[in-house]
Amino acid sequence: MNRYTPLAAVVTVTLLSACSSGESITDPVSTGGNVPVGGEQDLRKLRVIESSDAFYQELKGALIAQTSGSDDVYAVSEGQTVNTTVADSADAPAAPQASPNPTGSAESTDSDAAAGSGGRQEVTGTNVQEIGVDEQDRVKNSSDGRHLYVLHNDYPEVYPVDGPLIDEPPSGVPLEEPVDSVAGTSPAYPQNFSTVLRILQLDAETPDATPIRDVVIDLAGRSADGMYLHENGDQQSILLTSTGGGYWENWQDPAAFSGLDSVITRIDVSDPANAAVTGNFRIDGQIISSRRIGKYMFFASRFYPTIPGVEPWSQTPEEWEATVEAADLSTLLPQYTNDGSDTITPLVDPAGCFVAEKPENDQWYSPDIITLGVIDLNTMDLTDSECYLGATETLYASPNAVYLATTKWDYSYGRGGVPEPAILEEPQIVDSSDTGDATQPAPEPYYDPRVDTDIHQFDINGGSLVYIGSGNVRGHLGWNPLRKPFRMSEHNGYLRVATFSDELRPGVSPINVSVLEADGQGSLVRIAELPNEKHPEHIGKPGEQLYASRFLGDRAYLVTFRQTDPLYVVDLSNPADPFLAGELEIAGYSDYLQPIGESFLLGIGKDAVAANDGWGDGRGALAQGVKLSLFDVSDVTAPREVQSVIVGQRGTEATALHNHRAITIQSATDQHPTRVAFGIDVAGNAIPDSQPSGDAAFEWHQWSYTGLHGFEVRTGSDAGITTTGVLRVENANGPYSYPRSGDDRSVMVNDSVFYIHGANVWSAPWNDMANPVGPR
């Protein structure tokens, strides 16, 4: 560890703490130029703890401040031990054979190596936000297009008829016997649970996928989150990340993360037929997010220190304070083990950790210990790690830097009379598309919280980290963890951020765009913000929330939604003076935006119609089928929709609407236009006769079929979208009356497409998807 290459942290006060009235953020000046540094922005700057004792004093104060006698926090149950080892994989027979983007902003990428020479190679990988920054996923494809890796969590239980069905496990996986737990501990996970890495050989000429090996991985009760494929010459490895205890819903309660650990499991797949686990890297705490850049894996983890045998909420505040004062805090720090070694190593150096200056109200930071670690995937060695007290909710990475962000919700704002509570004409609604949860009206009167987001930058220097600075923007990044990174973008030394506000007061823009620049003294200075006095136009209308967002070069494309789908184009060519350049309103909304060539965008979302009751799904509209829209943005002042395609009717769903990694993009060549594929659970008619209206728009349609849908997107004078085919894998007239969960993915190799639904793989020529081979 190098305490002089520290982590930029997201050090935040506890959720109930408020910022003092004298620390308000200075508004942008009317020119849209520099925002003065000072006040609350200075509080974001981090300071290094000068000694271990000083760190323990900060940690002690944060721990003491956590208890209030509440019972809405969680910890490992008394007597339960969290497993800390990962067993070697076991063999399993193969599954049965049943009867780049020219804009330079993002592309599919899986491996370090380029596709092999000696013939045409058009191999897709994981759809990622940034070129050169790989993201973990449950499917990976080798750069030569010869091998496919599918990660599958098997839950063999069959639920009642009115519940969801889980895909069958691969044949031969011995799931009928209970899995042994680590010696000396009780089972910490359900029996008959298994994580399987399927390895298949792809033949793009036939096309077909031949199972080679199923590696059953004992994660000792942990949940597999995803994997990376690292190719280093003749050495190929799968790096699988998993977390013990699962994901806690009570994110705001630090104690909910006590007792958790995470494991990075290395599986050597250089010889696929003999693939096996070769080691694991276990850390205390939960991995929140990670990225792979070249041979390095960057991860952010969250660890809550616990005092053995004591639950803070079971004691009075006075008793808990005495317990903390008497504890040896040096024994409570996160540790790690590498490659199954018995050697336990501290994950962090407490003398080199960070905290921010405490606010004037003397509230303490969260006692969570956040670690940013770097692992060399060639050696599985930890090359650098830094820590701080606080929290983090998302990680955005460019090839040059990593950013962590955390939202602060201050509910004291407005309760002192500024502003007055907003009396709503209709209840405030949480964006169900972004959360996936049912919407619930808020009580009246509704107090607008003040919401800010802290952002911290640390540059990448090989396998080490260099803290650059910290800043703050208004609003928050939303609730969907996969959308949050898309709200940020680094370009030419500037960080651009799109956030949205929950304030309902008149005159407040729902969406803010901020530009930050490092000042070389530990601050990310907000040099511009939209709207401002010079450019007062709001981004979004009252009640709208941010759906898709994409920064491409000197532009930002933002989609908001209530009854219609406004697409906004923000010109960022002058970072100190951005402005709203263009706007387009159409029916429906886009959850994801994909650049197609230099002048077009493909939006993937849903069609929608205005609800005759003014309420609908909670946004004044009723979502219908899956919608693809092709936008011509060559004239930023007048973006236009060239064509749209709607698949299915109300009730139609797709994994791609919530997870961009479920979308496969094969770039255009001289032989074919851009190809796009993703799975859709189609309800009602695949091609609607017309857009419904009135009461007909409320009708939910029954599921018809599930399949991979292929589209070709043309640019130029004949720009448009063509539906090329559907690879169906389930039909309503089969054994099921509703779609089974498949977490769909697909890959393309030249003119062949491979569709992964659950653990199974189907293959077909791109131009003949209706006649697939499989499942394999």
C-alpha positions in Angstrom: 0.0 0.0 0.0 1.1 3.5 -0.8 -0.5 6.1 1.4 0.7 8.8 -1.0 -1.4 7.4 -3.9 -4.6 7.6 -1.9 -8.2 6.8 -2.9 -10.5 9.6 -3.7 -13.3 9.0 -1.3 -17.0 9.5 -1.0 -17.1 10.6 2.6 -20.7 11.4 3.6 -22.5 12.3 6.8 -25.1 9.9 8.0 -28.4 10.1 6.2 -30.1 11.9 8.9 -27.5 14.6 9.3 -28.0 18.0 7.7 -25.6 20.6 6.3 -25.5 23.9 8.2 -27.3 26.8 6.6 -24.0 28.7 6.2 -22.6 26.0 3.9 -25.0 26.3 1.0 -23.7 25.7 -2.5 -23.1 28.9 -4.4 -25.2 29.2 -7.5 -23.5 29.4 -10.9 -22.9 32.9 -12.1 -25.2 34.3 -14.8 -22.6 33.7 -17.5 -22.6 30.0 -16.8 -19.0 30.2 -15.9 -17.0 29.3 -12.8 -18.8 28.4 -9.6 -16.8 29.9 -6.7 -15.0 27.4 -4.5 -15.9 27.5 -0.9 -18.4 26.5 1.7 -19.8 23.1 1.1 -17.5 22.3 -1.8 -14.5 22.6 0.6 -16.2 20.0 2.9 -15.8 17.5 0.1 -12.0 17.7 0.2 -10.5 14.7 2.0 -7.8 14.7 4.6 -5.4 12.0 5.4 -5.4 10.5 8.9 -1.9 11.1 10.3 -1.8 8.0 12.5 -3.6 4.8 13.2 -4.7 6.2 16.6 -6.3 9.2 14.8 -8.2 6.8 12.5 -9.5 4.8 15.4 -10.8 7.9 17.0 -12.7 8.8 13.9 -14.0 5.3 13.6 -15.0 5.2 17.3 -17.0 8.4 16.9 -18.8 7.1 13.8 -19.7 3.8 15.5 -21.0 5.5 18.6 -23.3 7.7 16.5 -24.9 4.8 14.8 -27.2 3.5 17.5 -30.5 5.0 18.4 -32.2 1.9 19.7 -33.9 1.2 16.4 -34.5 -2.3 15.2 -34.4 -1.8 11.4 -30.8 -2.8 10.9 -29.5 -6.3 10.3 -26.4 -8.3 11.1 -25.3 -12.0 11.0 -27.5 -14.0 13.3 -26.1 -15.1 16.6 -24.1 -18.3 16.2 -24.0 -18.1 12.4 -20.5 -18.0 10.9 -19.9 -16.7 7.4 -18.0 -19.1 5.2 -14.7 -17.9 4.1 -13.4 -20.4 1.6 -14.2 -21.4 -1.9 -13.8 -25.1 -2.9 -12.3 -26.3 -6.1 -14.8 -26.9 -8.9 -16.3 -30.3 -9.7 -16.8 -31.9 -13.0 -20.2 -32.2 -14.5 -21.4 -33.7 -17.8 -22.5 -31.4 -20.5 -26.0 -30.1 -20.7 -28.4 -32.3 -22.8 -28.9 -31.5 -26.5 -32.7 -31.3 -26.6 -34.8 -32.1 -29.8 -17.2 -0.9 -32.1 -18.8 2.1 -32.3 -17.3 4.7 -34.8 -18.0 7.6 -32.4 -15.3 6.3 -30.0 -17.7 6.6 -27.0 -18.5 3.0 -26.3 -18.3 -0.4 -27.8 -18.6 -4.1 -27.0 -15.4 -5.4 -25.4 -14.5 -8.5 -23.5 -10.8 -9.2 -23.7 -7.4 -7.6 -23.9 -6.5 -9.3 -27.2 -7.7 -8.3 -30.5 -9.5 -10.8 -32.7 -7.2 -13.1 -34.5 -6.0 -12.6 -38.0 -6.3 -14.9 -40.9 -9.9 -14.3 -42.0 -12.9 -12.2 -41.2 -13.6 -11.8 -37.5 -16.6 -9.8 -36.3 -16.9 -10.9 -32.7 -19.1 -9.1 -30.3 -18.5 -8.9 -26.5 -20.2 -7.2 -23.6 -22.0 -4.0 -24.4 -20.1 -1.5 -22.2 -20.2 2.3 -21.5 -16.6 3.2 -22.3 -14.1 1.8 -24.8 -11.3 0.0 -23.0 -13.3 -0.4 -19.7 -14.7 -3.9 -19.4 -17.8 -4.6 -17.2 -18.6 -7.9 -15.5 -21.5 -9.9 -16.9 -22.9 -13.4 -16.8 -21.8 -14.1 -20.4 -18.4 -13.7 -22.0 -17.1 -14.5 -25.5 -13.5 -15.1 -26.4 -11.9 -12.5 -28.7 -11.5 -15.1 -31.5 -15.1 -16.1 -31.3 -14.3 -19.8 -30.5 -15.5 -20.1 -26.9 -18.5 -19.0 -25.0 -18.7 -18.8 -21.2 -22.1 -18.7 -19.4 -22.4 -18.1 -15.7 -25.6 -19.6 -14.2 -26.9 -19.7 -10.7 -29.0 -22.9 -10.4 -32.1 -22.9 -8.2 -33.7 -26.3 -9.1 -36.8 -25.8 -7.0 -40.0 -25.8 -9.1 -42.4 -23.2 -7.8 -46.2 -23.5 -7.8 -48.2 -22.8 -10.9 -48.8 -19.2 -10.0 -45.1 -18.5 -9.3 -42.1 -18.0 -11.5 -40.2 -20.9 -12.9 -36.5 -21.2 -12.9 -34.6 -22.8 -15.8 -33.6 -26.5 -15.3 -30.0 -27.1 -14.2 -27.6 -28.7 -16.7 -27.9 -32.4 -16.8 -25.6 -34.3 -14.5 -25.1 -31.5 -12.0 -25.4 -33.3 -8.6 -27.9 -31.0 -7.0 -30.1 -33.7 -5.4 -27.6 -34.0 -2.4 -27.1 -31.2 0.1 -23.9 -29.3 -0.4 -21.5 -29.5 2.5 -20.7 -26.4 4.3 -17.3 -25.4 5.5 -16.2 -27.5 8.4 -17.2 -26.2 11.8 -20.0 -24.0 10.5 -23.7 -24.3 9.9 -25.0 -24.2 6.3 -25.4 -20.5 5.4 -27.2 -21.1 2.1 -30.1 -23.2 0.8 -29.5 -26.8 -0.1 -29.6 -27.7 -3.8 -28.1 -24.4 -4.8 -25.2 -24.4 -7.3 -23.2 -21.9 -9.5 -22.2 -23.3 -12.8 -19.8 -22.0 -15.4 -20.7 -23.5 -18.8 -18.0 -23.5 -21.5 -19.1 -24.1 -25.1 -17.2 -24.2 -28.3 -18.7 -22.0 -31.0 -18.8 -22.9 -34.7 -19.8 -19.8 -36.7 -20.0 -21.7 -40.0 -22.6 -24.3 -39.1 -23.6 -22.4 -36.8 -23.7 -24.4 -33.5 -22.5 -24.4 -29.9 -20.9 -27.6 -28.5 -20.8 -28.0 -24.7 -17.2 -28.7 -23.6 -17.4 -28.6 -19.8 -19.6 -27.5 -17.0 -17.6 -26.3 -14.0 -19.6 -26.5 -10.7 -18.3 -23.8 -8.4 -18.8 -24.1 -4.6 -19.1 -20.5 -3.5 -20.0 -21.5 0.1 -23.3 -19.7 0.1 -22.2 -16.6 -1.7 -24.1 -15.2 -4.7 -22.3 -14.9 -8.0 -22.5 -11.3 -9.3 -20.7 -11.7 -12.7 -17.4 -12.4 -14.3 -14.6 -11.1 -16.5 -12.6 -12.8 -19.2 -8.9 -12.0 -19.1 -6.8 -13.1 -22.1 -3.1 -12.9 -21.7 -1.4 -14.6 -24.7 -2.0 -18.3 -24.2 -3.4 -17.8 -20.7 -7.1 -17.3 -20.4 -8.9 -16.8 -17.1 -12.4 -16.2 -15.9 -12.6 -13.9 -12.8 -15.9 -14.5 -11.1 -17.0 -12.1 -8.3 -19.4 -13.2 -5.5 -20.7 -11.8 -2.3 -21.6 -13.6 0.9 -25.1 -13.1 2.4 -26.6 -11.5 -0.7 -27.7 -7.9 -1.1 -29.3 -6.0 1.7 -32.3 -3.8 1.0 -31.6 -1.5 3.9 -28.7 0.3 2.2 -28.9 3.2 4.5 -28.2 1.0 7.6 -24.5 0.4 7.8 -25.0 -2.5 10.2 -26.8 -4.3 7.4 -23.5 -5.0 5.8 -21.9 -6.6 8.8 -20.6 -10.1 8.4 -20.4 -10.1 4.6 -17.4 -11.0 2.6 -16.6 -11.2 -1.2 -14.6 -13.6 -3.2 -12.9 -13.2 -6.6 -12.5 -16.7 -8.0 -10.0 -17.4 -10.7 -10.8 -20.2 -13.2 -8.1 -21.2 -15.7 -9.8 -21.8 -19.0 -6.7 -21.9 -21.2 -7.6 -25.5 -21.9 -11.4 -25.4 -21.8 -11.7 -29.2 -21.5 -9.7 -29.1 -18.3 -10.9 -25.8 -16.9 -10.7 -25.6 -13.1 -10.6 -23.2 -10.2 -7.0 -22.2 -9.5 -7.4 -19.8 -6.7 -9.5 -17.2 -4.9 -9.0 -13.8 -3.5 -11.3 -13.2 -0.5 -11.9 -9.8 1.1 -14.0 -8.7 4.1 -17.0 -6.7 3.0 -19.2 -6.4 0.0 -17.9 -5.6 -3.5 -20.2 -2.7 -4.6 -18.9 -2.4 -8.2 -15.9 -3.2 -10.3 -14.3 -2.6 -13.7 -11.4 -4.2 -15.7 -8.9 -2.1 -17.5 -6.3 -4.1 -19.2 -4.8 -6.6 -16.8 -6.0 -4.7 -13.7 -9.3 -5.1 -11.9 -10.5 -2.2 -9.9 -13.1 -2.9 -7.2 -14.9 -0.8 -4.5 -16.0 -2.6 -1.4 -18.0 -1.7 1.7 -17.2 -3.1 5.1 -19.0 -2.5 8.4 -16.9 -3.2 11.5 -18.7 -5.3 14.1 -17.8 -6.0 17.7 -18.1 -9.8 18.3 -21.1 -10.8 20.4 -22.7 -7.4 20.5 -25.5 -5.9 18.5 -25.6 -2.1 18.7 -29.4 -1.8 18.5 -29.8 -4.2 21.5 -28.1 -1.7 23.8 -29.0 1.7 25.1 -26.9 4.5 23.5 -25.0 4.8 26.8 -24.3 1.1 26.9 -23.2 1.0 23.2 -20.9 3.9 23.7 -19.2 2.1 26.6 -18.9 -1.0 24.5 -17.2 0.9 21.7 -14.9 2.7 24.0 -13.7 -0.6 25.5 -13.3 -2.4 22.1 -9.9 -2.9 20.4 -10.8 -1.4 17.1 -7.5 -2.5 15.5 -9.0 -6.0 15.4 -12.1 -4.9 13.5 -10.6 -3.8 10.2 -11.1 -5.6 6.8 -8.6 -8.2 5.8 -8.0 -10.4 2.8 -6.5 -13.8 1.8 -5.1 -14.7 -1.5 -5.1 -18.0 -3.5 -6.4 -20.0 -0.5 -3.4 -19.1 1.6 -3.6 -19.2 5.4 -2.0 -15.8 5.5 -4.4 -13.1 6.5 -3.4 -9.6 5.4 -4.9 -6.2 6.3 -6.8 -4.8 3.4 -6.2 -1.2 4.4 -3.6 0.9 6.2 -5.5 2.8 8.9 -2.8 5.4 9.1 -3.3 6.2 5.4 -7.1 6.3 5.3 -9.2 9.4 4.6 -12.0 11.4 6.2 -13.6 14.7 5.2 -13.9 17.7 7.5 -16.9 17.2 9.8 -19.7 19.6 9.1 -20.6 22.3 11.6 -23.5 20.4 13.1 -20.9 17.9 14.4 -22.6 14.8 12.8 -20.4 11.8 12.2 -19.7 10.0 9.0 -20.9 6.5 8.4 -18.6 3.9 10.1 -18.4 1.9 6.8 -14.8 1.4 5.6 -14.8 1.8 1.9 -11.8 0.3 0.0 -10.8 0.8 -3.5 -8.5 -2.1 -4.5 -6.5 -2.9 -7.6 -5.7 -6.5 -8.5 -3.2 -7.6 -11.1 -5.0 -10.4 -12.9 -1.8 -12.0 -14.2 -0.6 -12.6 -10.7 -3.7 -12.1 -8.5 -1.7 -9.8 -6.3 -3.2 -6.7 -4.7 -1.1 -3.9 -6.2 -2.8 -1.0 -4.3 -5.6 -0.3 -1.9 -6.8 2.8 -0.1 -9.6 3.4 2.3 -11.9 6.0 3.8 -14.9 6.3 6.2 -18.1 6.9 4.4 -20.2 5.2 1.7 -20.4 4.7 -2.0 -23.2 3.7 -4.3 -21.7 3.6 -7.8 -18.4 3.5 -9.7 -17.8 5.1 -13.1 -14.5 4.5 -14.8 -12.8 5.9 -17.9 -9.5 4.5 -19.2 -7.7 7.2 -17.2 -9.6 7.6 -13.9 -12.1 6.1 -11.5 -14.9 8.0 -9.9 -17.0 7.1 -6.9 -20.3 8.8 -6.1 -22.7 8.9 -3.2 -26.0 10.7 -2.8 -26.8 12.8 0.3 -30.5 13.2 1.2 -31.0 16.0 3.7 -34.6 15.9 5.0 -34.0 18.9 7.3 -34.1 21.1 4.3 -37.5 22.8 4.2 -38.5 21.8 7.7 -37.3 25.1 9.1 -39.6 27.1 6.9 -37.4 27.4 3.8 -39.0 26.4 1.6 -42.6 25.8 2.7 -43.9 22.2 2.2 -45.2 21.6 -1.2 -48.9 20.8 -1.2 -49.3 18.4 -4.1 -52.3 18.3 -6.4 -51.4 14.6 -7.0 -49.2 12.3 -5.0 -45.5 12.2 -5.9 -44.4 9.0 -7.6 -41.2 7.1 -7.6 -40.1 6.1 -11.1 -41.1 2.5 -11.3 -39.2 1.9 -14.5 -35.9 2.9 -12.8 -36.6 1.0 -9.6 -38.6 -2.0 -10.8 -40.7 -1.5 -7.6 -44.4 -0.7 -7.3 -45.1 3.0 -7.0 -46.5 4.4 -3.8 -48.0 7.9 -3.2 -46.1 10.0 -0.7 -48.0 11.5 2.2 -49.2 15.1 2.0 -47.8 17.6 2.7 -44.6 16.6 0.9 -41.4 18.2 2.1 -38.8 18.5 -0.7 -35.5 17.1 0.5 -32.3 18.7 -0.5 -30.4 16.1 -2.5 -26.7 16.4 -3.4 -24.2 14.0 -4.9 -20.6 13.9 -3.8 -18.1 12.7 -6.5 -14.5 11.8 -6.1 -11.8 11.3 -8.7 -8.7 9.2 -8.5 -6.5 8.8 -11.5 -5.1 5.4 -12.6 -1.3 5.1 -12.7 -0.6 1.5 -13.8 -1.7 -0.6 -10.8 -1.9 2.3 -8.4 -4.4 5.1 -7.6 -3.7 8.8 -7.2 -6.3 11.0 -5.5 -7.1 14.0 -7.6 -10.0 15.8 -5.9 -13.6 15.8 -4.7 -16.7 17.8 -5.8 -20.4 18.1 -5.5 -23.4 18.4 -7.8 -27.1 19.1 -7.1 -29.6 16.2 -7.4 -29.0 12.4 -7.6 -28.1 9.7 -10.1 -31.3 7.7 -9.8 -32.0 4.3 -8.4 -31.0 1.8 -11.1 -27.4 0.8 -10.3 -26.7 0.1 -14.0 -27.9 3.5 -15.1 -26.0 5.5 -12.5 -22.6 5.3 -14.3 -24.2 6.5 -17.5 -25.0 9.8 -15.7 -21.3 10.6 -15.7 -18.7 11.1 -18.5 -15.1 12.2 -18.6 -14.0 14.0 -21.7 -10.9 16.1 -22.3 -10.2 16.5 -18.6 -13.8 17.5 -17.6 -16.4 15.4 -15.8 -19.9 15.9 -17.0 -22.8 14.8 -14.8 -26.5 14.6 -15.3 -28.7 14.4 -12.2 -32.3 14.9 -11.4 -34.1 16.5 -8.5 -37.0 15.4 -6.3 -38.0 19.0 -5.6 -41.5 19.9 -6.8 -41.4 23.6 -6.2 -42.2 25.8 -9.3 -39.1 27.0 -11.1 -37.0 24.0 -10.3 -35.7 22.2 -13.3 -36.2 18.4 -13.0 -32.8 17.7 -14.6 -29.4 19.4 -14.0 -26.2 19.1 -16.0 -23.0 20.0 -14.3 -19.4 20.2 -15.5 -16.5 19.7 -13.0 -12.8 20.3 -13.4 -9.9 19.4 -11.0 -8.1 22.5 -9.7 -5.0 20.6 -8.6 -5.6 21.4 -5.0 -8.0 18.6 -4.1 -11.2 20.0 -5.4 -13.4 19.2 -8.4 -14.7 22.6 -9.1 -18.1 23.0 -10.6 -17.3 25.3 -13.5 -20.8 25.2 -15.1 -24.3 24.1 -14.4 -27.5 24.0 -16.4 -30.0 25.7 -16.2 -28.5 29.0 -15.1 -29.3 32.7 -15.5 -27.8 32.9 -19.0 -29.5 29.6 -20.1 -32.6 29.4 -17.9 -34.4 26.8 -20.1 -35.4 23.8 -18.0 -34.4 20.3 -18.9 -37.6 18.3 -18.5 -41.0 19.4 -17.5 -42.5 19.4 -14.0 -42.9 15.8 -12.7 -40.6 14.3 -15.3 -37.7 12.1 -14.4 -34.5 11.1 -16.2 -34.6 7.9 -18.1 -31.8 7.3 -20.7 -28.7 9.4 -20.7 -25.7 9.3 -22.9 -22.6 11.6 -23.3 -21.0 11.4 -26.7 -18.1 13.7 -27.5 -19.2 17.3 -26.9 -22.9 16.4 -26.5 -25.2 15.0 -23.9 -28.4 13.2 -24.9 -31.0 13.1 -22.1 -34.5 11.4 -22.2 -37.1 12.5 -19.7 -40.7 11.2 -19.5 -44.1 11.8 -18.1 -46.8 11.6 -20.9 -44.4 12.1 -23.8 -40.7 11.4 -24.5 -38.7 14.5 -24.7 -35.2 14.0 -26.1 -32.9 16.8 -25.1 -29.5 17.6 -26.7 -27.0 19.6 -24.6 -24.1 21.2 -26.3 -20.9 20.8 -24.2 -18.4 22.0 -26.8 -17.5 24.9 -24.4 -17.4 23.1 -21.0 -17.7 26.4 -19.1 -20.8 27.5 -21.1 -23.0 24.5 -22.0 -26.5 25.1 -23.4 -29.6 23.3 -24.4 -29.3 23.0 -28.2 -32.3 21.0 -29.3 -35.4 19.1 -28.1 -37.8 16.6 -29.6 -41.1 15.3 -28.2 -42.5 11.9 -29.3 -44.7 9.2 -27.7 -43.1 6.7 -25.3 -39.6 6.8 -23.8 -36.1 5.4 -24.2 -34.4 3.5 -21.4 -31.1 3.2 -23.4 -29.4 5.2 -26.2 -26.9 3.7 -28.6 -24.8 5.8 -31.0 -25.1 4.6 -34.6 -22.4 6.2 -36.7 -21.7 9.9 -36.4 -25.2 11.3 -36.7 -27.7 8.8 -35.4 -28.9 7.5 -32.1 -30.9 4.3 -31.5 -33.3 4.5 -28.5 -34.6 1.3 -26.9 -37.5 1.7 -24.5 -41.3 1.5 -24.6 -44.2 3.0 -26.5 -46.7 4.9 -24.3 -50.0 6.7 -24.7 -51.6 9.4 -22.5 -54.0 7.9 -19.9 -57.5 9.1 -20.0 -57.6 9.2 -16.2 -54.5 11.5 -16.1 -52.7 8.9 -14.0 -52.1 5.7 -15.9 -49.0 3.9 -14.7 -48.1 6.8 -12.4 -46.6 9.1 -15.0 -49.8 10.2 -16.7 -49.3 7.6 -19.4 -49.6 3.9 -20.1 -46.6 1.9 -21.3 -47.2 -0.4 -24.2 -44.9 -2.5 -26.3 -41.1 -2.4 -26.6 -40.1 0.5 -28.9 -37.0 1.2 -31.0 -36.5 4.7 -32.3 -33.9 5.9 -34.7 -33.0 9.6 -34.2 -31.2 11.8 -36.7 -29.1 14.2 -34.5 -26.9 15.6 -37.3 -28.6 19.0 -36.7 -28.5 19.4 -32.9 -31.0 22.2 -33.0 -33.6 20.0 -34.7 -33.3 16.3 -33.7 -35.9 14.2 -35.5 -37.2 10.6 -35.3 -36.5 8.9 -38.6 -38.4 5.7 -37.8 -39.7 3.6 -34.9 -40.5 -0.1 -34.6 -42.9 -1.4 -31.9 -42.7 -5.0 -30.7 -45.6 -6.5 -28.7 -48.4 -4.8 -26.7 -48.9 -3.7 -23.2 -47.3 -6.3 -20.9 -44.2 -6.9 -23.2 -40.9 -6.8 -21.3 -37.2 -7.2 -22.0 -34.1 -7.5 -19.9 -32.5 -4.9 -22.2 -34.8 -2.2 -20.7 -33.0 -2.4 -17.4 -29.6 -3.8 -18.3 -27.6 -2.5 -21.2 -25.4 -5.6 -21.2 -28.4 -7.6 -22.5 -28.1 -5.6 -25.8 -25.7 -6.9 -28.5 -24.3 -4.5 -31.1 -22.3 -5.6 -34.2 -20.8 -2.5 -35.9 -21.6 -1.8 -39.5 -19.2 -2.9 -42.3 -19.2 -2.6 -46.1 -21.2 -5.9 -46.1 -23.9 -5.0 -43.7 -25.4 -2.2 -41.6 -25.3 -2.1 -37.8 -26.9 -5.2 -36.2 -28.7 -5.1 -32.9 -30.1 -8.0 -31.0 -31.8 -8.5 -27.6 -34.4 -10.9 -26.1 -38.0 -9.8 -25.7 -40.9 -11.4 -23.8 -43.7 -10.5 -26.2 -47.3 -10.0 -24.9 -50.2 -9.9 -27.3 -49.5 -9.4 -31.0 -45.9 -9.2 -32.0 -46.8 -6.3 -34.4 -49.6 -4.2 -33.0 -52.3 -3.2 -35.5 -52.4 0.4 -34.1 -51.7 2.4 -31.0 -54.5 1.9 -28.5 -56.4 4.8 -27.0 -59.0 5.4 -24.2 -59.8 2.4 -22.1 -58.2 0.0 -24.6 -54.8 1.4 -23.6 -55.2 0.0 -20.1 -55.6 -3.6 -21.3 -52.8 -6.0 -20.3 -52.1 -8.7 -22.9 -51.1 -12.2 -22.3 -47.6 -13.5 -22.9 -47.2 -14.9 -26.4 -43.6 -16.0 -26.8 -40.0 -15.2 -25.8 -37.2 -14.9 -28.4 -34.2 -13.0 -29.6 -35.1 -10.2 -31.9 -32.7 -9.0 -34.6 -32.7 -5.6 -36.1 -30.6 -3.8 -38.8 -30.1 -0.1 -38.4 -29.2 1.9 -41.5 -27.7 5.4 -41.7 -27.4 7.8 -44.6 -30.0 8.7 -47.2 -32.0 5.5 -46.5 -31.8 5.6 -42.7 -34.2 3.3 -40.9 -34.7 0.1 -38.9 -35.4 -3.3 -40.4 -36.6 -6.3 -38.4 -34.5 -9.2 -39.6 -35.9 -12.1 -37.6 -36.8 -13.7 -34.3 -35.2 -16.7 -32.7 -38.1 -18.1 -30.5 -37.3 -20.3 -27.5 -40.6 -20.4 -25.6 -44.2 -20.1 -26.7 -47.5 -19.7 -24.8 -48.9 -22.9 -26.3 -46.1 -24.9 -24.6 -45.8 -26.2 -21.1 -45.8 -22.7 -19.5 -48.4 -19.9 -19.4 -45.9 -17.2 -18.7 -42.2 -16.6 -19.6 -39.5 -18.1 -17.5 -36.7 -15.9 -16.2 -33.8 -16.1 -18.6 -31.7 -12.9 -18.0 -31.1 -13.0 -21.8 -27.9 -12.3 -23.6 -26.6 -12.9 -27.1 -23.3 -12.8 -29.0 -22.5 -12.6 -32.7 -19.6 -14.1 -34.6 -19.5 -13.0 -38.2 -23.0 -13.8 -39.7 -24.1 -16.1 -36.9 -25.9 -15.3 -33.6 -25.9 -17.3 -30.4 -28.8 -16.7 -27.9 -28.4 -17.4 -24.2 -31.6 -17.8 -22.3 -31.1 -19.1 -18.8 -28.3 -21.7 -19.0 -29.1 -22.8 -22.5 -27.7 -21.7 -25.9 -29.4 -21.6 -29.3 -27.6 -20.8 -32.6 -28.8 -19.5 -36.0 -27.6 -17.7 -39.0 -28.3 -14.0 -38.7 -30.5 -14.1 -41.9 -32.4 -17.2 -40.8 -33.1 -16.8 -37.1 -36.4 -18.6 -37.4 -34.6 -21.9 -37.8 -32.3 -22.2 -34.8 -30.2 -25.2 -33.5 -30.5 -26.0 -29.8 -30.9 -25.7 -27.0 -27.3 -26.7 -26.1 
